Amino acid sequence: MTIRFREGGREDVAAVVALMADDMLGKGRETAGMDRYLAAFDAMQREGANKLIVGEDDSGAVVATYQLTFISGLSLSATRRAQVEGVRVADHLRGQGLGAQMFADVERRAREAGCGLIQLTMNKSRTDSHRFYERLGFTASHIGFKRYLD
């Protein structure tokens, strides 16, 4: 199956939220009202280097998504980075090569933006995802920390 990846629009937000909620972790955490998600999308648009990407099947249905943020910085000899977040593939399409197509799209966009590094974080409980990213050539090189602010 071939998927067409494109920048997502406001009209795609509900489909993206549905993909995020149709997930073992997302079921309990993607519970905000649609107004909150739309406001977040609008903020992403204003930031410019923060993109929502969606993958459409032949019927035009959104079946995959990721968020891509370009980060300029001084470390690693001022290497520009592509940060990937919110990676989701529709449950019924997992294991069919769609993830590899998605990350080929990530890499193309990162190179076009002048990035020399793609980085991502994932929840430790996603063991299948860990193996997938290693197959794509990613290495678990860092330990990540989060602190939620009230």
C-alpha positions in Angstrom: 0.0 0.0 0.0 1.3 3.4 -0.9 0.4 6.4 1.2 0.6 10.0 0.1 2.1 12.3 2.8 1.3 16.0 2.9 1.2 18.8 5.4 -2.0 18.6 7.5 -4.5 21.3 7.8 -7.0 22.3 10.5 -9.5 20.1 8.7 -7.3 17.1 9.5 -7.0 17.6 13.3 -10.0 15.5 14.2 -8.7 12.5 12.2 -5.3 12.9 13.8 -6.7 13.0 17.3 -8.7 9.9 16.5 -5.5 8.1 15.4 -3.7 9.3 18.6 -6.6 8.1 20.8 -6.8 4.7 19.0 -3.6 3.5 20.8 -2.8 1.7 24.0 -1.5 4.9 25.6 -3.6 7.5 23.8 -6.9 6.0 25.0 -6.4 7.5 28.4 -4.6 10.7 27.6 -6.2 12.1 24.4 -9.4 13.3 26.1 -9.3 17.1 25.7 -12.1 18.8 23.8 -11.5 19.5 20.1 -11.2 23.3 20.8 -7.9 22.6 22.7 -6.5 20.5 19.8 -7.5 23.1 17.2 -5.8 25.9 19.4 -2.6 23.7 19.5 -2.7 23.3 15.8 -3.1 27.0 15.3 -0.1 27.6 17.6 2.0 25.1 15.5 1.1 27.0 12.4 2.3 30.3 13.9 5.6 28.7 14.9 6.5 28.0 11.3 9.0 25.2 11.8 6.5 22.9 13.5 4.5 20.8 11.0 1.7 18.3 11.2 2.1 15.7 8.5 -0.7 13.3 7.5 -0.7 10.2 5.3 -3.7 9.6 3.1 -4.7 6.3 1.5 -6.2 6.1 -2.0 -9.7 7.1 -0.7 -8.3 10.3 1.0 -8.7 8.9 4.5 -6.0 10.0 7.0 -4.4 6.7 8.1 -1.0 8.0 9.5 0.4 11.0 11.1 3.5 12.6 12.6 4.6 15.9 13.9 7.9 17.3 12.6 9.7 20.2 14.2 12.9 21.7 12.9 15.3 22.9 15.6 18.4 25.0 15.1 21.0 24.9 17.8 24.7 25.2 18.7 25.5 21.7 19.9 27.0 19.0 17.6 28.8 21.7 15.6 25.5 23.6 15.1 23.7 20.6 13.6 20.1 21.4 12.7 17.7 18.7 13.9 14.4 17.3 12.9 12.4 16.3 16.0 9.7 13.7 15.3 6.7 13.3 17.7 3.2 11.9 17.6 3.9 9.0 15.2 0.7 7.0 14.6 -0.4 4.5 12.0 -4.0 3.3 11.8 -4.3 0.0 13.7 -5.6 -2.0 10.8 -2.5 -1.0 8.7 0.3 -1.7 11.2 2.9 -4.1 10.0 2.4 -3.5 6.3 5.4 -1.2 5.7 3.6 2.1 6.2 6.0 3.1 9.0 9.0 2.7 6.7 7.2 4.9 4.1 6.5 7.5 6.7 10.1 7.7 7.9 11.3 7.9 4.3 9.1 11.0 4.1 10.5 12.3 7.5 14.1 11.9 6.1 13.2 13.7 2.8 11.7 16.6 4.7 14.6 16.8 7.2 17.2 16.8 4.4 15.3 19.5 2.5 15.2 21.6 5.7 19.0 21.3 6.1 18.9 18.9 9.0 21.8 16.6 9.8 20.0 14.6 12.5 16.6 13.1 13.1 15.7 12.6 16.7 12.6 11.2 18.5 11.5 10.0 21.8 9.1 7.1 22.5 7.4 5.6 25.6 9.5 2.8 27.0 6.4 0.5 27.0 6.3 0.5 23.2 8.6 -2.4 22.7 7.4 -3.0 19.1 8.2 0.6 18.2 11.7 0.3 19.7 12.5 -2.6 17.4 11.0 -0.8 14.4 13.2 2.3 15.0 16.3 0.2 15.4 15.5 -1.5 12.1 15.4 2.0 10.5 18.9 2.7 11.9 18.0 4.8 14.9 20.1 4.2 18.1 18.9 4.5 21.7 21.7 7.0 22.4 20.1 9.1 25.2 17.9 8.8 28.3 14.9 11.1 28.2 13.3 12.8 31.1 9.9 14.6 31.5 8.5 16.8 34.2 4.9 17.8 33.9 4.1 21.4 35.0 0.9 22.1 36.8 
